[in-house]
Amino acid sequence: MIIRSKRNGKFRYFYRISITNSNELIINECKRILDRLKIKYCCYYQDRRGIKTFRRQTYLIHITNKDGIVKLCKSVNSYLVGKKKIAKNLLGIVSNWQKYQKKKKESFYQEFKKANQRIPKKL
């Protein structure tokens, strides 16, 4: 994902890959793969039970460093199906991130957001 946040009246842009699941075994396997690939990550736990509706406890992995995102996108690209387009777009943007001025980053943010919106399926 590409994220836009506002601080001191100015927009800031940054990128992140998030892996989220309620099954701890899946998260542990993802962590094992990331460790094997030598990708730095942060792992979080959210207890979302009791928030308006019944929700499960959630585990999150965040990858925020450029090298880790590039390495992960390249490593898993051949296995992706539904997220393949998003990974390709993110890889292209992150690889060239430093070249872009703030106006260009805003443009990429809007294009990425629009291109990766989920289109509701017709029944």
C-alpha positions, 0 to 999 in steps of 0.5 A, spaced: 500 500 500 501 507 499 499 511 504 498 518 505 498 522 512 498 529 514 503 532 519 503 539 520 499 541 514 503 537 509 502 531 506 507 525 507 507 519 503 510 512 505 509 505 503 508 498 506 506 491 505 501 488 510 500 481 512 494 480 516 491 474 519 487 471 525 491 464 524 497 464 528 500 458 524 500 462 518 503 468 521 509 464 524 510 461 517 510 468 513 515 470 519 519 464 517 519 465 510 521 473 511 527 471 516 529 466 510 529 471 505 532 476 510 527 481 510 526 486 516 519 486 519 515 488 525 509 484 528 503 486 531 497 483 535 490 486 535 485 483 540 479 486 536 474 482 540 468 486 543 469 492 538 461 493 535 461 486 532 464 479 534 471 479 531 477 475 531 484 476 534 488 479 529 496 478 527 499 483 523 506 483 519 508 490 516 514 491 512 516 498 511 523 498 508 524 499 500 529 493 500 524 488 503 518 490 499 522 489 493 525 483 495 518 480 497 515 482 491 520 479 486 520 473 490 512 472 491 510 475 484 510 468 480 505 465 486 500 471 486 494 471 483 489 476 486 494 481 488 499 480 482 497 487 479 498 491 486 505 488 487 507 490 480 505 497 481 508 497 488 514 494 485 515 500 480 513 505 484 518 503 490 523 502 486 523 509 483 521 512 489 527 517 490 526 520 483 519 523 484 518 530 487 512 531 492 507 532 486 509 526 482 508 522 489 501 525 490 499 523 482 502 516 484 498 515 490 491 517 486 493 512 481 495 507 485 489 508 489 484 508 483 487 502 480 487 498 486 480 499 488 476 493 489 470 492 483 464 489 486 462 483 483 455 483 480 451 477 482 
